[in-house]
Amino acid sequence: MKIQGNTVLITGGATGIGFALAESFVQAGNTVIICGRRKDKLKEAKKKLPQIHLRACDLSKEKERESLFNWAKENFKDMNILINNAGIQTMIDLKKGAHKPANGKNEIETNLMAPISLSAYFIPWLSKRKEAAIMNVSSGLAFVPIAAMPVYCATKAAIHSFTVSLRYQLRDTSIKVFELVPPAVDTELGKGTAEEGEPEYRGLPPGEVAQAALSAMAENEYEIFVGEAKDLAMRSRTNPERAFQNINRW
Ligand SMILES: NC(=O)c1ccc[n+]([C@@H]2O[C@H](COP(=O)([O-])OP(=O)(O)OC[C@H]3O[C@@H](n4cnc5c(N)ncnc54)[C@H](OP(=O)(O)O)[C@@H]3O)[C@@H](O)[C@H]2O)c1
């Protein structure tokens, strides 16, 4: 699909992979809208990239997903690309008993329900565009889970499955469905998860992931495995037990 002249909404676009996507789409000649919860992060992003448009919202809440859709419909009539990128990641030790996520920290609502719900809101509207796309950001961990992040990995496996079905359901529409599968990337997401005394693994620069995403979109490559994520997905099929042991070895 063409990667210039679009109007793109990127959830969680103020930081990390989302911001790198925003930069790449702006550089390629697109109108870009980003959203996120923290107003200071949105403003910081606009300072670096004055062309972008901002919307503060908490996508873990259904009402705010609906109002994001209504706002986008009202203000960006040409919007034709939705990127479901916002995500959170939590270490959860189930031996400690019931897990009650704090307000705004619900991985199932943020990582899974928000992309499903936004897709459902936007699809009837996007299908009226000549060319449109939905891109869901999953993870290499969709294919081989890290057991210390059981809910995060489950949401990513679910978003992979959802994306496969969505692509099939929309095959006769103008909406192309992409899945971006990053490996470990150097963003805020995994900060603070390293064991005490161990160096944090920094991962790929987010700009590399964004460049891979735009190049693949231009070629209509719907499953975009970046870096080690491809190898991980492959090993999950050829030797799942070994892949699991390997990623959970520490
Ligand atoms: N970093 C990695 O190693 C890696 C690997 C594979 C996949 N991914 C995926 O890539 C995506 C982007 O993550 P990232 O690595 O770029 O981390 P990040 O910098 O922490 O970006 C996540 C973004 O999502 C936003 N967000 C979180 N909860 C939200 C909510 N309830 N409503 C609206 N926005 C919300 C955050 O902004 P606010 O906090 O201001 O809301 C933030 O801008 C995620 O889906 C993640 O799972 C990351």
The ligand as an ORCA input file, in Angstrom:
! r2SCAN-3c Opt
* xyz 0 1
  N       9.797     -2.742     23.948
  C       9.768     -4.022     23.599
  O      10.721     -4.767     23.849
  C       8.572     -4.573     22.861
  C       8.686     -5.836     22.264
  C       7.607     -6.375     21.595
  C       6.403     -5.671     21.534
  N       6.300     -4.440     22.121
  C       5.000     -3.743     22.037
  O       5.188     -2.489     21.420
  C       4.150     -1.607     21.847
  C       4.768     -0.273     22.240
  O       5.558     -0.448     23.402
  P       6.962      0.277     23.618
  O       7.971     -0.765     23.752
  O       7.147      1.344     22.626
  O       6.785      0.861     25.102
  P       6.392      2.309     25.631
  O       7.403      3.305     25.227
  O       6.105      2.122     27.072
  O       5.062      2.638     24.821
  C       3.778      2.255     25.227
  C       2.856      3.431     24.982
  O       1.505      3.032     25.270
  C       0.875      4.083     25.987
  N      -0.179      3.507     26.825
  C      -0.047      2.581     27.808
  N      -1.229      2.358     28.387
  C      -2.133      3.141     27.762
  C      -3.522      3.378     27.944
  N      -4.230      2.753     28.891
  N      -4.128      4.269     27.131
  C      -3.424      4.927     26.176
  N      -2.109      4.756     25.956
  C      -1.483      3.882     26.758
  C       1.985      4.718     26.824
  O       1.699      6.077     27.129
  P       1.019      6.503     28.534
  O       1.698      5.703     29.604
  O       1.271      7.965     28.607
  O      -0.432      6.169     28.384
  C       3.175      4.630     25.895
  O       3.303      5.795     25.097
  C       3.426     -2.320     22.986
  O       2.228     -2.884     22.504
  C       4.397     -3.416     23.391
  O       3.757     -4.518     23.968
  C       7.363     -3.880     22.766
*
